[in-house]
């Protein structure tokens, strides 16, 4: 979308979100906590508007100025900006959307039962007010707690795959899949060190990576590659190309990708760009195909078929890609791949709590967010990744390392 249309659209959306939130929360809380709310309403409203609007206002100014001068937007890179502006904004916007989701749900329910509750409408509205008050108190504390939890913890997800005619000893084979390490100033050396420690503690035989070594700028290419190079794996460490691996330099995608690949190779990690290989585990051969599916490039059917035709009667076929798009799935099924490994989604990096199912903005791009999916004889596993993108927080999406082991099918 053109910059000059994107900015007004974002301003309008943010304004509508704020207007709806303030209007509904004002009416509901004025009933649930009448004395406190009436006494402090103006002060709380000013604080709220300051927190939620300062960061977007700064970005609009910075983006606008950078666009005019054809430069990259300037955003302060220091702890004071983060603590006073950046993180308070993300706390407040996620808190606001969480409350809005529940208020919308309550409004819909109230409208559906409006005609049959004429005599008790006042009581229903009061119950709704107290419920919103309880949710407000809960999410004021839950949102920052969840930021902290998802920043400091790592989830290990184990998958056991049944395989016919599995040779003795192969059942102990341990394949690790990680994705989206995205080295930057938030996923710094401390966090990267923790990720690599967890990977090595699982004693992998083979490590596969779903791309996105960095988030942006060339400043963290060497750091990201160096830490991935510390992974200890008997049969090597291999990665496909991710979106952000193209974005180290503004509009110079090839230079970005080349520098990331060179830095990884220097640290004994191979990034394969539409390439295939076979790794023999004794008499058991695993065919690996690394396809480049990013915003910059999509693997054509011709390239896919060419890569798949090199399997040389492998015993197990794995497709490693960044984005879990439909063409990858259909081509993998057609070419009889046993397993697809993908990242990109961060498991829905920001996922809002909601009754019966959780909502994430990522669903507007793909319905395949996290976990496993079966397509006939082809299984797809999507890793929630380790780092962050766009927002410097995770919310209800804990970083994930995937451990895959083979079992002899009965």
N, C-alpha and C positions, 0 to 999 in steps of 0.2 A: 504494500500500500504506500502511496506517495506520502512523504513526510508532512506535506502541508494539509493533507486530509487526515492523517493519523493523529496528529496532535489535537485538533478540534474534537475528533471522535472520542479520544481518551478523556478530554476535559468534560465533555458532555456526559459520558458514562459515569465518571467520578462524581460529578455534580448531582446526577440523578440518584446515585447510591447514597450520597450524603443526605440529600433532601428527604428521601423515603425513610432512611434510618432515623433522622432527627424528628421528623413528623410523627412517626409511629412510636418511637421510644419515649418521646415527650408525653404523648397521650397515655400510654400504658403505665409509665412509671409515676406519673402525677397521681394515679389512683393507688398504686401499690405502696408508695412511700411519699405521701403527700407533703408532709412538713419538710423533710430533708430536701426533696426534689425542688420544691418551690423556693426554698431559701437559697439553694446553691446552683440553680439551673443555669443562670447566665455565666457564672464562673466555669462550670463544667463544660458548657457549650463552647466557650472560647478556647479552653484547653484542647478539647476534642478537635475543633477546626484547625487550630495551630499545628497539632501533631499530624493530622491526616493530609494537610495541604502544603506544608513547608517543602517536603521532599519532591512531590510532583511539580511544584512551582519552580524549584531549582532546576529540575531536569528539563522542563520546557524552555527555560531561559538558556541553559547550557546547550541543548540540542539545536535550538534555533540559531544561536550564535555560531555553533560549529557548522551547521548546514550552510549558512551564508558564506563562511570562510573555507568551506570544503575541508574541514578538519574533524578529528575525533572529538566527541563531546568530553568535556572535563568534569570529572567527579572526584572530589577530595578523597584521598586514600589515607585516612588516619582514624585513630580510635575515637577521637572527639566527635567527628562527623557521624561515625557509626552509632555511637552511644546516644547522641543528642538528636539526630535527625533520621538516619536510615532505619535502624532497628525499631524505634518507636513507631515509625510509619507502618512498617510491615506488621507489627503487633496490632496496631489500631485498624488497619484495613482488613486483616484476616478476622479479627474480633467482630468488626462491623458486618462482614459478609456472613459469618457464622450466625449472628443474631438475626439478620435479615432472612436467612433461609428458614429459620424456625417461625419468625413472625409471619412470613408469607404462608407457610403451612397452616398456622393457626387461623389466618385470615380466610384461607380457602375453606377450612373446616367450618368456620363460623358462617360463611356465606351459604354453604350447603345445608346447614341446619337452621338457617335464619327464619324460615317460614313456620317451623314447628317449635320454636323456642321463644315465642313472643312474650310470654309471661315471665321468663327467667333470663332475659337478655342481659339485664344489669348484673346478675350473679355470674353469668358466663363470662362477661367482659372483665369482671373483677378477678375471676379465677385465671383468665388469660394474663391479666396484669401481674399477678403474683408468680405465675409460671415464667413470664419473661424476666421478671426480677431475679428469679432463681437462676435462669440461664445466663443472665448478664453477669452475676457474681461468679458463676462457675467458669465462664469463658474468659473473664478478666484474668483469672489465675491459670486456667488450663492452657491457653495459647502460649504464653511465655514458657510454661513448664514443658510443653511439647517441643518448642524450639530447642530448649536445652537438651531434652532427652534424645531427639533425633540428631543433634549435633555431636553428642558424646557417646552414642551407642552404635554397635554394628550387629546386624542380624546374620546368622549363618543358616542358610536354607539348604537342606539335603534332599537330593533326588536319587532314587534307585531305579535303574532302567533294566528291565528284563530282556535278555538277549538269548536267542536260540544258539545252540552249539558253541557256547562260550568256553574257550579253553581253560584248563585249570590255571589258577593264579591270576587271571585277568580280573576276577571279581574284586581283587584288592586294588585295582587301578583307580586312582583318584584324580579326577579332572576338576579344576577350579575355573569358574567363569566369573569375571568381574567386568564392570563397565563404568564409563563416565567418572573417572577419577578426578578430572577437571581441576588440575592444580591452579590455584590462584591465592589471593591473600586471605581467603576464608578457609579454603582447603589447603592449609599451609604445611610446612615440614612436620609439625607435630601431628597433625591429622594423618598425613600421608604415611608417616612412620608407623602410626597405629594400624592403618589399613594393611600395610605390608607385613607387619608382625602377625596379624590375624591370618593372613594368607599363608605365610610360612609355617605357622603353628599347625595347619591342617596337613602339612607334609604332602604337597601335590606332586603328582607325576607329570602333569601337563597343565599349563595355565593359558587360558584364552581370554582375550580382552575385547570388549565391544566398542572400542574407540573413545574419542573425547579425552585425550590425555591432558589438555589444558582447557581453560574457559575462554580467554582472549588475551591479546597482547603477547609479544615474544618473551616477556620477562620471566615466564614460568616454564618455558619449554625444557630447559636443562634440568630444572628441579623435578618436573613431572617425570621426565625420562630417567633421571638418576634413581628415583625411588622405585620405579617399576623395574629397573635393572637390579634391584636388591632382592627380587623374588627368586627363591630357590626352587627350581623345577627340573626334574631328571630329564625330561624330554623337551624342555625349552618353553619360552614365553612368546606368544604370537598375538597380534592385534589386527583388527580391521581398521578402516579409516572412519573417523567420526565427524560430525558436523563442525565442531569447534576446532578440530585440527586444521581446518581451512581458514580460520579467522584470527590468526596471530597478527597478520598485517592487513590493514584496511584495503579491501579490493584487490589484494594480491594473494589469491587463494593458493596458487601453485607454489609460491615461495613458502607460504605457511606450512603446507603439507610436506614439502621437501625438507624443511628444517626440523619438523617434528619427527619424520621418518629417520633422518640422519642422527638426531640425538638419541632416539630409541636404539638404533642399530649400534651406536657407540657403546650402549649399555646392554648389549646382547639381547635386545628385544626386537623382533622383526614385525614391522607393520606391512601387511600384504594388501595390495590394492588390486582387486579383481585377479587374485591368484589362488592356485590350489596346490596341495601337497599331500603326501601320504606319510604317516608315521607308523612304523611297524612296532608292535609290542609282541615280540616273539613272532608266532605264526598269525597273530591277530592284527589286521591292518585297519587303521582308522584314516578315512579320507576327510580332509579339511578343505573347505572352500570359503574364501574370504571375499565377499562381494561388497562393493562400495555403494551404499545407498544412503545418501545424505541430501541436504537441500541443494548442494552444488551439483551432485552427480547421481544418476540412477543407472543401475545395471540393466542393460537391454536384454531381451530374450536371447539374442544371438550370443552375447558374451556369457550369459548364464549357462546356456546349453554347451558352449565350448568348455567352460570350466568343469561342468558336471561330467563331461565325456572323458575326463582323465582319471576316473576313479579306479581303473585297473582291478576290477573285481574286489573292491575293499569289503571288509566285513561289517563296517559301520561308517555311516556318512553323516558328517556334521557341517551345517551351514552356519557361518559366523557373519553377522551383519550388524549394522548400527540401528537403523530404523526398521521396525517390524511392519513393513508395508505389505499390501495385498499381493503385489507381483512377486515378492520374495516367497511368500507362503505358497502361492499357486505353482511357481516354478520348482520349489523344493518338493512339493507333493508330486508333481509331474516327473521329476528326475529321481524320485524314490529316496530322498534324504530321510534319515531316521530322526534327526534332531536339528532344530533351528535354535540358535542362541542369539538374542538381541538385547539391546539396551535402549538408550535414547529417552525413554519416558520418565525416568527417575521414579517409576512406580506411581506417578502422579505426585510430583514433588510437594505440592500443596494440595492436600486432600481434606475437604470439609466433612465434619461429622454430620450425619443426617439419618433419620430413621430408615431402617431396612437396607440402605446402601449408602456408600460414601461418594461424594461428588468431587471432581477435580477438573480444572480447566483443560487438562490434557485430553479429556474425552472428546473435545472438539477436533482434535487431530486424529486420534485413533482410539478404538475401543479395547485395544490390547495394551493394558497398562502394566500388569505385573503377574507373576506366577506362571502357571503352565496352561497350555491349550493343546487340544488334540485335533488333528486333521487327518482322519484315517489312520494310516500307519506312521504318520509324521507328527512328532511332538515338538511344540515350541515352548521355550522357557525364556521369559523376559526378566532381566535383572533390574532391580530398583536403582542400581548404581551406587556410587560412593560420594561424589561431589555434588555441587549445586550449580544451577544455571538461572539467569534472569533475576531470581530472588536469592538473597544470601542466607536463606533459611530453608529448612525442611519442616513440614507440618503433617504429621500422621503418615510419614513415609521414611522409615528408618533405613539408613544405608545397608546394603546387602552384599554378601559374598555367597556364591552358589557353589555347592559341592556336589559333583555327580559321580556316582559309583555304579558299576555294572553288576547285575546278578544273573545267574543262569536261570532261564525261564523253565517252569515245570512242564 
